[in-house]
Amino acid sequence: MVFEDAARKALAFRDERDWAQFHNPKDLAISISLEAAELLETFQWSGTDLEVAKKREAMVGELADVAIYCIFLASELGVDLADAVSAKIDANAVKYPVDKAYGNSKKYTEL
């Protein structure tokens, strides 16, 4: 499934239940943060196990929740999410030129 189809499916799911009435930008932003925290929780107490492969299914579910709320917020704000992602990558390319950022984890202000 391509992203656009998944986004339409998420929005249809929401609309079939008349939930858009509850989806204001503030509450959607809070929901994104809460779901991201649930994704982070899958790594809690994992020690040196950086992948926590045994929790992959839970990670996938939480990642999907984050993406769904991002789709809802983009819809509410009238933002084309694909365009926003592309524009952000273009902006980051200016901040992180390959010749300075390649293999380097420093923030752009430190390059």
N, CA, C and O of each residue as an XYZ file, in Angstrom:
444
protein
N       0.849     -1.178      0.000
C       0.000      0.000      0.000
C       0.894      1.241      0.000
O       1.871      1.302      0.746
N       0.568      2.209     -0.818
C       1.315      3.464     -0.838
C       0.783      4.381      0.266
O      -0.339      4.213      0.744
N       1.602      5.342      0.654
C       1.251      6.210      1.776
C      -0.073      6.940      1.551
O      -0.887      7.042      2.469
N      -0.291      7.441      0.355
C      -1.521      8.189      0.088
C      -2.753      7.327      0.331
O      -3.754      7.812      0.858
N      -2.689      6.058     -0.045
C      -3.814      5.150      0.205
C      -4.003      4.921      1.698
O      -5.132      4.881      2.187
N      -2.901      4.772      2.417
C      -2.984      4.585      3.864
C      -3.576      5.825      4.535
O      -4.375      5.709      5.465
N      -3.188      6.996      4.070
C      -3.726      8.240      4.633
C      -5.220      8.338      4.381
O      -5.985      8.688      5.279
N      -5.635      8.030      3.165
C      -7.080      8.050      2.860
C      -7.837      7.050      3.729
O      -8.938      7.342      4.198
N      -7.256      5.879      3.945
C      -7.886      4.862      4.783
C      -8.039      5.359      6.226
O      -9.082      5.159      6.848
N      -6.996      6.006      6.752
C      -7.050      6.548      8.114
C      -8.120      7.626      8.231
O      -8.887      7.649      9.193
N      -8.165      8.520      7.246
C      -9.158      9.588      7.277
C     -10.573      9.038      7.126
O     -11.499      9.534      7.768
N     -10.748      8.033      6.295
C     -12.066      7.402      6.145
C     -12.490      6.731      7.447
O     -13.649      6.834      7.848
N     -11.568      6.052      8.104
C     -11.843      5.420      9.401
C     -12.355      6.464     10.391
O     -13.357      6.259     11.076
N     -11.632      7.598     10.447
C     -12.029      8.700     11.340
C     -13.410      9.233     10.967
O     -14.263      9.421     11.834
N     -13.624      9.471      9.688
C     -14.877     10.083      9.233
C     -16.075      9.155      9.420
O     -17.173      9.617      9.734
N     -15.873      7.856      9.230
C     -16.963      6.892      9.422
C     -17.468      6.900     10.859
O     -18.611      6.524     11.118
N     -16.634      7.319     11.779
C     -16.984      7.344     13.191
C     -17.314      8.748     13.692
O     -17.594      8.931     14.877
N     -17.283      9.734     12.809
C     -17.552     11.124     13.147
C     -16.623     11.623     14.255
O     -17.052     12.331     15.166
N     -15.362     11.249     14.165
C     -14.389     11.657     15.180
C     -13.676     12.953     14.840
O     -12.987     13.509     15.696
N     -13.815     13.450     13.629
C     -13.111     14.685     13.267
C     -13.508     15.835     14.183
O     -12.722     16.755     14.411
N     -14.716     15.780     14.702
C     -15.187     16.841     15.602
C     -14.323     16.970     16.862
O     -14.309     18.022     17.501
N     -13.612     15.913     17.211
C     -12.764     15.924     18.398
C     -11.303     16.235     18.073
O     -10.469     16.349     18.972
N     -11.005     16.370     16.788
C      -9.615     16.470     16.347
C      -9.204     17.904     16.075
O      -9.132     18.333     14.924
N      -8.938     18.634     17.135
C      -8.390     19.979     16.988
C      -6.863     19.882     17.033
O      -6.320     18.902     17.542
N      -6.179     20.880     16.511
C      -4.713     20.805     16.458
C      -4.050     20.537     17.807
O      -3.110     19.746     17.881
N      -4.518     21.175     18.862
C      -3.911     20.969     20.182
C      -4.007     19.516     20.614
O      -3.004     18.919     21.004
N      -5.187     18.947     20.551
C      -5.366     17.575     21.015
C      -4.651     16.568     20.115
O      -4.165     15.542     20.590
N      -4.588     16.861     18.831
C      -3.847     15.969     17.928
C      -2.349     16.028     18.204
O      -1.671     15.001     18.180
N      -1.831     17.220     18.464
C      -0.407     17.347     18.804
C      -0.098     16.607     20.106
O       0.935     15.947     20.218
N      -0.991     16.717     21.082
C      -0.819     15.978     22.332
C      -0.831     14.478     22.050
O      -0.011     13.734     22.587
N      -1.756     14.044     21.214
C      -1.860     12.622     20.889
C      -0.605     12.109     20.199
O      -0.167     10.990     20.467
N      -0.021     12.907     19.316
C       1.233     12.518     18.660
C       2.316     12.315     19.716
O       3.047     11.324     19.684
N       2.412     13.250     20.642
C       3.421     13.145     21.688
C       3.190     11.922     22.572
O       4.141     11.224     22.922
N       1.960     11.661     22.930
C       1.646     10.498     23.770
C       1.974      9.191     23.062
O       2.540      8.278     23.663
N       1.621      9.103     21.796
C       1.918      7.876     21.041
C       3.416      7.713     20.832
O       3.926      6.593     20.853
N       4.127      8.824     20.631
C       5.584      8.751     20.505
C       6.198      8.267     21.818
O       7.179      7.523     21.806
N       5.630      8.679     22.942
C       6.112      8.203     24.236
C       5.856      6.703     24.387
O       6.673      5.989     24.969
N       4.728      6.226     23.867
C       4.451      4.791     23.916
C       5.440      4.017     23.043
O       5.844      2.909     23.395
N       5.828      4.594     21.915
C       6.864      3.981     21.084
C       8.181      3.928     21.855
O       8.862      2.902     21.861
N       8.529      5.013     22.490
C       9.754      5.076     23.283
C       9.724      4.066     24.427
O      10.755      3.499     24.791
N       8.558      3.849     24.980
C       8.424      2.907     26.099
C       8.846      1.486     25.707
O       9.274      0.713     26.565
N       8.731      1.138     24.430
C       9.139     -0.206     24.013
C      10.640     -0.429     24.189
O      11.099     -1.570     24.224
N      11.398      0.651     24.299
C      12.843      0.561     24.496
C      13.250      0.671     25.970
O      14.404      0.426     26.320
N      12.306      1.036     26.820
C      12.617      1.244     28.229
C      13.193     -0.021     28.852
O      12.684     -1.121     28.639
N      14.244      0.149     29.614
C      14.915     -0.919     30.356
C      15.528     -1.975     29.435
O      15.713     -3.121     29.845
N      15.837     -1.604     28.217
C      16.422     -2.568     27.285
C      17.942     -2.653     27.401
O      18.564     -3.499     26.758
N      18.537     -1.798     28.201
C      19.987     -1.841     28.399
C      20.742     -1.643     27.106
O      20.526     -0.660     26.397
N      21.622     -2.569     26.798
C      22.449     -2.455     25.601
C      21.753     -2.986     24.351
O      22.303     -2.899     23.253
N      20.544     -3.537     24.509
C      19.777     -4.052     23.369
C      19.121     -2.873     22.657
O      18.034     -2.438     23.037
N      19.777     -2.366     21.635
C      19.318     -1.149     20.960
C      18.164     -1.391     19.992
O      17.482     -0.439     19.614
N      17.928     -2.620     19.586
C      16.867     -2.927     18.633
C      15.621     -3.491     19.292
O      14.519     -3.306     18.774
N      15.763     -4.156     20.390
C      14.661     -4.777     21.128
C      13.733     -5.505     20.153
O      12.528     -5.254     20.113
N      14.315     -6.399     19.381
C      13.593     -7.099     18.322
C      12.364     -7.843     18.828
O      11.392     -7.999     18.091
N      12.394     -8.295     20.056
C      11.249     -9.039     20.585
C      10.017     -8.145     20.771
O       8.909     -8.650     20.952
N      10.203     -6.843     20.728
C       9.084     -5.906     20.851
C       8.750     -5.229     19.520
O       8.040     -4.223     19.492
N       9.253     -5.773     18.441
C       9.062     -5.160     17.128
C       7.589     -4.959     16.785
O       7.215     -3.906     16.268
N       6.754     -5.952     17.065
C       5.325     -5.832     16.750
C       4.692     -4.653     17.490
O       3.893     -3.910     16.920
N       5.051     -4.489     18.758
C       4.542     -3.352     19.529
C       5.061     -2.040     18.956
O       4.326     -1.054     18.893
N       6.336     -2.024     18.534
C       6.920     -0.817     17.929
C       6.178     -0.430     16.657
O       5.871      0.740     16.431
N       5.897     -1.428     15.838
C       5.193     -1.162     14.578
C       3.829     -0.548     14.867
O       3.427      0.414     14.213
N       3.123     -1.095     15.835
C       1.812     -0.553     16.193
C       1.883      0.872     16.698
O       1.071      1.713     16.312
N       2.852      1.150     17.560
C       2.987      2.511     18.093
C       3.435      3.489     17.009
O       2.960      4.623     16.962
N       4.348      3.055     16.140
C       4.772      3.894     15.028
C       3.583      4.229     14.124
O       3.446      5.360     13.657
N       2.734      3.243     13.886
C       1.532      3.479     13.082
C       0.616      4.490     13.768
O       0.045      5.356     13.104
N       0.471      4.388     15.095
C      -0.363      5.356     15.814
C       0.177      6.773     15.648
O      -0.592      7.710     15.431
N       1.494      6.932     15.752
C       2.108      8.251     15.561
C       1.792      8.767     14.155
O       1.388      9.918     13.990
N       1.975      7.919     13.153
C       1.737      8.327     11.766
C       0.272      8.688     11.537
O      -0.029      9.663     10.847
N      -0.629      7.915     12.108
C      -2.062      8.192     11.943
C      -2.413      9.554     12.526
O      -3.116     10.340     11.890
N      -1.931      9.837     13.727
C      -2.215     11.154     14.311
C      -1.553     12.272     13.509
O      -2.099     13.373     13.429
N      -0.387     12.014     12.914
C       0.235     13.012     12.033
C      -0.636     13.260     10.804
O      -0.786     14.401     10.364
N      -1.201     12.204     10.257
C      -2.119     12.340      9.115
C      -3.324     13.182      9.520
O      -3.730     14.082      8.786
N      -3.893     12.891     10.684
C      -5.056     13.650     11.155
C      -4.710     15.125     11.361
O      -5.485     16.002     10.978
N      -3.550     15.402     11.965
C      -3.158     16.789     12.204
C      -2.888     17.516     10.892
O      -3.283     18.670     10.727
N      -2.225     16.852      9.969
C      -1.977     17.468      8.663
C      -3.295     17.799      7.976
O      -3.434     18.861      7.369
N      -4.252     16.899      8.070
C      -5.569     17.146      7.481
C      -6.235     18.354      8.136
O      -6.781     19.222      7.455
N      -6.182     18.396      9.448
C      -6.807     19.499     10.197
C      -6.171     20.842      9.855
O      -6.856     21.862      9.794
N      -4.849     20.838      9.632
C      -4.127     22.075      9.330
C      -4.109     22.407      7.839
O      -3.633     23.470      7.440
N      -4.630     21.492      7.017
C      -4.599     21.711      5.576
C      -3.196     21.600      4.998
O      -2.850     22.298      4.044
N      -2.395     20.721      5.579
C      -1.009     20.538      5.148
C      -0.904     19.270      4.315
O      -1.405     18.216      4.709
N      -0.253     19.374      3.165
C       0.069     18.190      2.380
C       1.323     17.595      3.016
O       2.417     18.146      2.893
N       1.148     16.472      3.691
C       2.230     15.890      4.476
C       3.432     15.513      3.613
O       4.573     15.724      4.023
N       3.194     14.967      2.439
C       4.302     14.609      1.547
C       5.093     15.856      1.144
O       6.323     15.830      1.122
N       4.393     16.940      0.827
C       5.066     18.189      0.477
C       5.839     18.749      1.668
O       6.953     19.250      1.510
N       5.246     18.664      2.865
C       5.906     19.171      4.063
C       7.191     18.383      4.350
O       8.220     18.968      4.688
N       7.124     17.063      4.215
C       8.304     16.231      4.430
C       9.384     16.572      3.406
O      10.555     16.714      3.759
N       9.000     16.701      2.157
C       9.957     17.031      1.105
C      10.610     18.390      1.359
O      11.825     18.532      1.216
N       9.809     19.385      1.735
C      10.346     20.723      2.013
C      11.302     20.692      3.202
O      12.325     21.377      3.201
N      10.968     19.900      4.210
C      11.834     19.809      5.384
C      13.160     19.136      5.041
O      14.211     19.550      5.530
N      13.116     18.109      4.211
C      14.362     17.462      3.775
C      15.214     18.440      2.984
O      16.432     18.480      3.158
N      14.583     19.236      2.110
C      15.319     20.249      1.352
C      15.977     21.262      2.288
O      17.130     21.644      2.086
N      15.239     21.696      3.314
C      15.797     22.651      4.276
C      16.947     22.020      5.052
O      17.963     22.668      5.303
N      16.785     20.756      5.430
C      17.854     20.068      6.158
C      19.092     19.858      5.293
O      20.213     19.844      5.801
N      18.890     19.697      3.992
C      20.025     19.532      3.081
C      20.899     20.788      3.069
O      22.115     20.705      2.897
N      20.275     21.935      3.253
C      21.030     23.190      3.326
C      21.786     23.263      4.652
O      22.947     23.672      4.689
N      21.124     22.864      5.739
C      21.761     22.896      7.063
C      22.868     21.856      7.192
O      23.872     22.081      7.869
N      22.674     20.727      6.541
C      23.601     19.605      6.659
C      24.168     19.221      5.299
O      23.806     18.175      4.759
N      25.046     20.040      4.736
C      25.629     19.692      3.443
C      26.439     18.397      3.569
O      27.100     18.158      4.580
N      26.374     17.585      2.540
C      27.015     16.266      2.568
C      28.494     16.380      2.928
O      29.002     15.586      3.720
N      29.180     17.354      2.355
C      30.623     17.450      2.585
C      30.973     17.727      4.051
O      32.086     17.419      4.477
N      30.056     18.298      4.826
C      30.310     18.574      6.244
C      29.631     17.561      7.162
O      30.139     17.270      8.245
N      28.498     17.028      6.742
C      27.691     16.194      7.634
C      27.914     14.695      7.459
O      27.524     13.912      8.325
N      28.523     14.290      6.377
C      28.687     12.859      6.092
C      29.395     12.142      7.240
O      30.531     12.473      7.580
N      28.729     11.172      7.825
C      29.302     10.384      8.903
C      29.472     11.135     10.211
O      30.177     10.669     11.107
N      28.835     12.289     10.331
C      28.997     13.153     11.493
C      27.648     13.338     12.181
O      26.658     13.653     11.520
N      27.595     13.149     13.480
C      26.326     13.274     14.217
C      26.132     14.640     14.859
O      25.165     14.840     15.593
N      27.029     15.580     14.598
C      26.918     16.906     15.208
C      25.732     17.666     14.640
O      25.321     17.453     13.499
N      25.189     18.560     15.464
C      24.120     19.448     15.026
C      24.696     20.436     14.007
O      25.886     20.752     14.036
N      23.844     20.910     13.119
C      24.292     21.798     12.041
C      25.032     23.024     12.547
O      25.908     23.543     11.856
N      24.695     23.496     13.740
C      25.377     24.673     14.289
C      26.806     24.354     14.726
O      27.587     25.262     15.009
N      27.149     23.064     14.780
C      28.486     22.658     15.216
C      29.356     22.146     14.072
O      30.515     21.790     14.282
N      28.796     22.108     12.863
C      29.565     21.580     11.720
C      30.614     22.574     11.257
O      31.350     22.298     10.310
